[in-house]
Amino acid sequence: MSEGLKASVVEMFRGKSCGDKKMFYVRDITRWFPGEDRHAIQNILKELIDEEVLRYWSSGSTTFIMLAEFFPKEEGPCSP
Amino acid sequence: MAESKTPLLDQLEGGKWPSFVKDIKQAAEKKPMAEDLLQQLELSYKDRIGHWKHGGIVGVKGYGSGVIGRYSDRPDLFPNVQAFHTMRVNHPTGWFYKTDALRHLCDVWDKHGSGLMNMHGSTGDAILLGTTTDHIQPCFDDLTEAGFDLGGSGSALRTPSACVGPGRCEWACIDSLDICYNVTMSFQDKIHRPMFPYKFKIKVSACPNDCVASIARADFSVIGTWKGDIRIDQGEVEAYAASGLDIQKEVCDLCPTKCMELDGKKIKIYNKDCTRCMHCINLMPKALRQGEEKGATILVGGKAPILQGALLSWVIVPFMKLEPPYEELKDLVLRIQDWWDEYGKSRERLGELIKRLGMRVFLRAVGLPAVPQMVKAPRTNPYVFFWPEDIKKEVK
């Protein structure tokens, strides 16, 4: 896996997350890199998620990916 | 008598069928979480609006699906359902549980969640309703120890499901249980690590009765079928007639393609016209049996109405012999998913993509030939439009 490409993915995330939009579809992310193999980008995303640089966010039906630092903070937990 | 705190929900208990309200009330006797759930639901009925905030937390370490984040938008009123996440547990194929496994599942959920379960969700999973964020990982650990895994959610391959098939059913043409298990184990990464444009569902029915409704609910449907003539035991046909079954009225006249007739006491089937609706076989199981060569029809594109309208699956492979390790089937799944992943828009299901780009584009991409059995809907016109070069070839 190209470390350079991995760094570019993170850099692109930072650039795209400057505005209000913080969450992106996988499809959008692969389109940021039109010349690259879609599967390679997906593998990089999985690795970055494992490294907790990125995080999944899901509504239950659809999944988005975002920078971990922007993942919404929860209010205080409570027990069942 | 004290006034009820949930007058609107109480009305739902008055019907003919068992009510989920009764179940939640029962759980509320032990769990404050269930009590708050009841109160919030009452408020939703009163306000005519849902009080859940959707989304957020998605899983345990290494997983991107299986946990669905839910938060109350009125934690001030209902602090015990401030977080009320759902966990989807991959059901045993065909929903065959041993009682000790079910008890174990219940114990785990009593320990970590509200105790409320939905057996089962429409995808097939066991749905565990209501836990807090701090309980997700310990609950998963306990589930794993009990032999369970999480199912799919979000933009992932959803938990494949299958009918009971040869486990209990004499009409099974394929081993739906083994196929479903094999597919589930082969595509673990696609279930747990969402990378698709949207959800993708695989369902396996062992015969055309399609007990898991795969034709209506799955992007990729596998439906057992047969080749050759329906086998007839004329002696048993006579026995059915003698027992009072009006074969002409209840079997022949209701055949959708009128492919059978009663000749005196004997039944005759014009097999070329049979669309394998299973009606006659269902009615006279002792007299009629499917043809000897068994396999499956593969269909794609079924879905319920969310973004666009509902679609029924379309036949793409009329007959595929299915034997372990099902490489031909899995290879086809991968080719289809890859095409959809490449060209699908975000939140576009496979059926919608085929509708947008055309079936002939899809067939060429996945390397399948156009055949007459590919029909848009049962018993209607062929939908395949040929490529200009194909038409030229025919004209020559």
Interface residues (C-beta under 8 A of the other chain):
Chain A: Y25 V26 R27 D28 R38 Q42 L45 K46 I49 D50 R55 Y56 W57 S58 S59 G60 S61 T62 T63 P72 E74 E75 G76 P77 C78 S79 P80
Chain B: K31 P32 M33 H54 G55 G56 I57 V58 G59 G62 G64 S65 I68 G69 R70 Y71 P75 P79 N80 Q82 A83 T86 H112 G113 S114 G130 T131 T132 T133 D134 H135 S153 G154 S155 A156 R193 P194 M195 F196 P197 Y198 K199 I306 D341 E342 G344 K345 S346 R347
